[in-house]
Amino acid sequence: MMKQYCVGIDVGGTTVKCGLFTTDGSLKDKWEVPTRKEEEGRFILPDVAEALKKKLAETNLSIDELEGIGIGVPGPVEPDGYVHTCVNLGWKGHWPAKELCELMDGKVHCAVGNDANVAALGEMWQGGGKGHDNLLMVTLGTGVGGGLILDGHVVAGVHGAGAEIGHIHVRDGEQETCNCGGHGCLEQVASATGIVREAMRNLKASSEASAMREFGDQLSAKDVCDCAKAGDALAVKTIRTSMRYLGLVLATVSMIADPELYVIGGGVSRAGQYLIDLTKQYYEEYTPLLNKKAEIVLATLGNDAGIYGSARLVLTR
Amino acid sequence: MMKQYCVGIDVGGTTVKCGLFTTDGSLKDKWEVPTRKEEEGRFILPDVAEALKKKLAETNLSIDELEGIGIGVPGPVEPDGYVHTCVNLGWKGHWPAKELCELMDGKVHCAVGNDANVAALGEMWQGGGKGHDNLLMVTLGTGVGGGLILDGHVVAGVHGAGAEIGHIHVRDGEQETCNCGGHGCLEQVASATGIVREAMRNLKASSEASAMREFGDQLSAKDVCDCAKAGDALAVKTIRTSMRYLGLVLATVSMIADPELYVIGGGVSRAGQYLIDLTKQYYEEYTPLLNKKAEIVLATLGNDAGIYGSARLVLTR
């Protein structure tokens, strides 16, 4: 029988977000721990364990009432739970689930997953994807991440590259190099950074008036979206280009994994329904084969997707 | 306990291929039945049942010795086994597995799948993908088909579009319309038809000498491959373009589903290792993110992939 509570831990480069949930999906309590990256991040998990024990004591919960503790980490996790390196945390060679379990005196089941995959699980459990078990979550942030869920299970991939949609090649002729070493990746045009870069290129290539010019070097993806919504021609052109490539990638995912839903999250998605509508337009253009198209919706959990999804990890043993 | 035999039925537009297998994967007997498409294909399944009963009698096998009968059909199959329409067979509204089961007097389990997905299962079971359970099978024939298997299970897709890789958009600016209604699909450049079309375009756009010119209107994909292997510059250019787009699509699949293996089959794949080597070159170029790449190999079952895979369908209840 399932116990009443579970815990989700979202380990980020600056803070560790923690959430106490009931196993039926309601968030009871939320707290943060600073991420101590010194000495190859060796204090991170002990800090988490200590804070959690304190929280349990405060709330008069016994560890036996926890179904488990899930951990999301910002880097590749091998199928057996091994984390070879995690640059953002300074980690080299960790077994986060096993180590956290030992730190909790072996009294509770722990599980680990990659943060993008875990965010997808979170949105599936209690967010924009609630009620669906075949979906792709797209995170449009500094980079472009993804989490693919088929039949309720994360597709992590044999080499951990499942749903690495930011590194799908979409644009021939791109001269700049992506973080991955490639040229013309989705991330180079549809991430926050990519949108700004695209806008800068459009501004440079044209002498047209544009409200974006006022921001100078400080132009952000939010500024570009705001200008586009206000009808600024060069901003509209920029956002259309970015969302066309995103729509193309979603269409491609439909021709490979054919999920029923796309959930769009991350900082850029705060521009809201405007982006969804554009993406949908291009997605539909690139999927003439489908009589019935997948839906495209906004994520709803924001920065909490990670704690929701991490907690959800331990409910699927 | 699993029984000793199973049967695979591959329903094609001209003939129905049938195979009797041991459940450990060896093909014992093979026969064909003409596909009678008249009267909306109503005779197809009764003909199959009759031929199968005859075969069982001839070989002194009782139907009780069959683990099951699997059927592959050339069109979309809904998750519950319903076939809404199958143009190639004239079918409108069939439940092939249920109907065949009734025709066999309800004495044996039957299952149905789409032919491309079933071929992938066949290659996984006893072909180029033996020993792997995460793979994409690509069929380069008149069209380009695919079958994706993750953790040993076919990814058929929520709308039946799983692994419809022939209709991934790869080429901007394409003016001709694909069968699906799109423009610039992989199928338009990497199928047998697509290779010929690409060669014709290259011939028309250049006055360069080429051995391909001797074939006139009769030029086939095989001719193009043969000329390319012999070093003919325009043929090499053609095949490189086609295989570059195929390599790009495999790289894209790696960034979504990340399988360990790609199995290339279909008529075009008879050009052999030459095509594999080219595809691999482009695949690797488009996957800088992967330290460890997936393998790309040739299919080995040829036209028997369908009967192998159909038989395999009934071994995974």
Interface residues (C-beta under 8 A of the other chain):
Chain A: N134 L148 L150 V155 A156 G157 V158 H159 G160 A161 G162 A163 E164 I165 H167 I168 H169 D172 C178 C180 G181 G182 L248 A251 T252 V253 S254 M255 I256 A257 D258 P259 E260 Y286 P288 L289 L290 N291 K292 A294
Chain B: N134 L148 L150 V155 A156 G157 V158 H159 G160 A161 G162 A163 E164 I165 H167 I168 H169 D172 C178 C180 G181 G182 L248 A251 T252 V253 S254 M255 I256 A257 D258 P259 E260 Y286 P288 L289 L290 N291 K292 A294
